[in-house]
Amino acid sequence: MLTIHNLSFAFGGRILYESASLQIKPKDRIGLIGLNGTGKSTLLRLIVGEYQPESGTISRSKECTIGFLNQDLLSYQSQEPILKVAMQAFERQNFLQEQIQKVLSEMETNYSEHLLHKLSTLQEEFAMLDGYNLQSQAEKVLEGLGFRTEDLQKPLQQFSGGWRMRVMLAKLLLQKPALLMLDEPTNHLDLPSIEWLEEYLADYEGAILVVSHDRDFLDNTCETIVEVAQKKLNVYVGNYSDYLEQKAEREEIQRNAYENQQAMIRQTERFINRFRAKATKARQVQSRIKMLERLERIEEVKDENVKLHFRFTFSQNSGRQVAELKNLSKSYGSLQIFKNTSIAIERGDKIAFIGANGKGKSTLLRILQGSESYEGEIKWGHNVKSTYYAQHQIEALTLDNDLLTELRQTGTTRTEVELRTILGCFLFSGEDVFKKIRVLSGGEKSRVALAKTLLSDANFLLLDEPTNHLDMISANILAQALKNFEGTFVVVSHDRNFIRKVANKIWYIENEQIKEFLGGFDEYEIWQEEQSLKKSQQENPKESFSKTKNTSQPPSNNTQKQQQKAIEKIEQEITLLETEKSRLENELSNPEVYEQINLLQEIQQKYEQICKELNEKMQVWENMLAE
C-alpha cells in the first residue's frame, strides 16, 4: 500500500534518515517510537508530501488515501457547530445532499419527469453511501471522544485547543482513510476518551500509523513497533511490551558482537604495533591494516534506561496533615463542578487524580494553588510549602536564559555541579546546559519546567499533566523522581503506565464529589471492574445471572497477568509497611522515647497511620485474592 525505500533526509543540517526503508500494508497497526528529535513527526510529513526526500522514494498505491492528525490542526477556526465540522468528512454525501435540496426546490415550481429522474438517481446514490445515517455516526464518534450531546451544536470557536483537536480527530475517523496517521493523539484526550479510541481503532478497517509516548495505548492498539534509531526504521513484530523484550534480546546480541569485535580490533592493533618495523612481517601487517580499514564497525549499545542518581529534597517537612478540604463547592455559572465535597491529604500521599476532562481535576489543582475561587474551607497543615506545574509554566520560562540560569531562578542554593547533575537527569548534558530556552523543543522546555518545579524546595507538589510532550525516557525519569520524593503530591494524568509507577492513592470525581481509592492504579482498575459488574447485576439481575451461569471461560491471560502483577505489587507494599511497623514498635519499646513527649506523640501518630494503612492494604489484598 505504501513503500518507503532508501529514504535520506536532513533537517537544519542534521541528518535524520539515511537509507531508511519501511513497508506499510493494508490493516497494519504500527506504533512509531523513538527519542524526541529523532524525526518521527518529520516522517509523517514526508509521507503526506509536506517535505521531500533528499534521496530515496516514498510511493503509494492509488487507493491509499491518507488522514493525518497533527498539531497544525489546532490553528483551524470555524463558527460552524462542531457536529457540522465533523461531518465535513463526508464530502461526496454532503455534495449529494446539497444537490437533492436544489432539485426539491426546483420541483416546487417545475414538477418535470427529468427532475424526478434526477432526484431518484441522487437519492439512490445518497442511500448507497449510507447518507441517512451519517449524523448519528458523527454524534457517536464525538460523544465517544468526550463531547456531551448538548455541545454538538456549539460553534468550534468556543472550544479550547485540546477540544478542537478532538473535533479534528473525529472528522478524520469519520473519513476512514486507508492510512490513518496520528501524531500524539492521547495528548489531547482524557482517560475515558483514550479507552474509547482504543476500542474504535481495534475495529478500524484501514492501516494505522501512530506516534505516541503512551505505553498502554501502544500496547492496546499496535501489532508492529517501528523504532526510529541510528537514522534507520527498525521493525519489531508485536506491541510495545513485545518490542521491549525483542529489543533487549537484540541489544544483548549486539553487545556481545561489539565486545568480540573490540577484542579482535585490540588484538589486531597489538600485532600491527608489535611487527610494524619488521620487514619479514610487512605483508601481514599491511594486510591487517587494510582489514581494519574495511571493517564495518558494530556500534556500542547505549543504555537508554536512565537511572536517576539524584534526590530532590526540601528543607522542611510538612505536618502530618497537609490539607483538609471541608464542604468545598465550585461552579461556573449553572455548571456545578464540586458540591459540598470533603477530603483530606496526608503527608506522604502520592495521589493520582483521574477521570474525564471537564470534571474539575485541573480546577481543584488551581484551587489548592490559590488561583481559583471556591466556597467552603481549606485547612492547611503546618509548614506546607507548595509549587504548581501546568503546561502554561512552559510559557513562564525566560527565553533568553540558558538552562543553568533558568534553574537558578528558583532561588536554589545548589552548586553548578549539582545543577548540571539535575539537568543531566533530565537528559541535558555537556554544552546543552548553555543552550538558550528559545531554541528548545516543546518537550525539552517541559523537562526544564519540571526540573524547576522539583527544585523549588516545596514539600507539596501540584502537577497538571506533567508527562504531556515527554518521551518515554523523560517520563520514566520524572516517575523515578516522584517515586523517590519524600513529600506529598497530587498529579493529574491520563498516562496509565506513569500513574502505576507513582501513585499510592487514586482520586476520582463522582456526583460532584471527590472520591478516594486507597491503593495503586492496578488495584483501582480491578476494583472498578468489580463495581461495574455489581452495577450491571443490580440493573439486569436476570441477564447477569444468565451470563454468569453460561460463562465457563477462564479469565484471559492478559487479565490474569494484570491481576498477578497487582497482587505482587500490594504484597510488596504490605511487606514495607510491616517492616516500618516493626521499626516503630522497637522505638516505642525504648524507655528514652517516653522522656520526650513531642517525639513520643510523633512516633505514636506514625504508628497509628501505618497500622491504618496496613489494615486497608490487607483488606484490598484479601479482596484481590478472592477475585
Protein Blocks (a to p, Z undefined) as FASTA:
>chain_A
ZZcehiacdeehiafbghiacdddehiacddeddehilpmmmmmmmnopaccfbdcdddd
fklccddddfklmmpccfbdfklmmmmmmmmlmmmmmmmmmmmmmmmmoccfklmmmmmm
mmmmmmmnommmmmmmmmmmmmmnopafklmmpcfklpcfklmmmmmmmmmmmnopabdc
dehkllmpcfklmmmmmmmmmmpmbdcddddfbfklmmmmpcbdcddeehiacddeddfk
lmmmmmmmmmmmmmmmmmmmmmmmmmmmmmmmmmmmpmklmmmmmmmmmmmmmpccdddd
ddfbdcdfbdcddfbdcdfblbdcehiacdehjbcfbgciacdddehiacddeddehilm
mmmmmmmnopaccedjddddehiacddddfklmmmpcfkbcfklmmmmnopabdfklmmm
mmmmnopahjllmpcfklpcfklmmmmmmmmmmmnopabdcdehklgoiafklmmmmmmm
mmmpmbdcddddfbfklmmmmpcbdcddeehiacddeddfklmmmmmmmmmmmmmmmmmm
mlmmmmmmmpcbdcdfklmmmmmmmmmmmmmmmmmmmmmmmmmmmmmmpmklmmmmklmm
mmmmmmmmmmmmmmmmmmmmmmmmmZZ
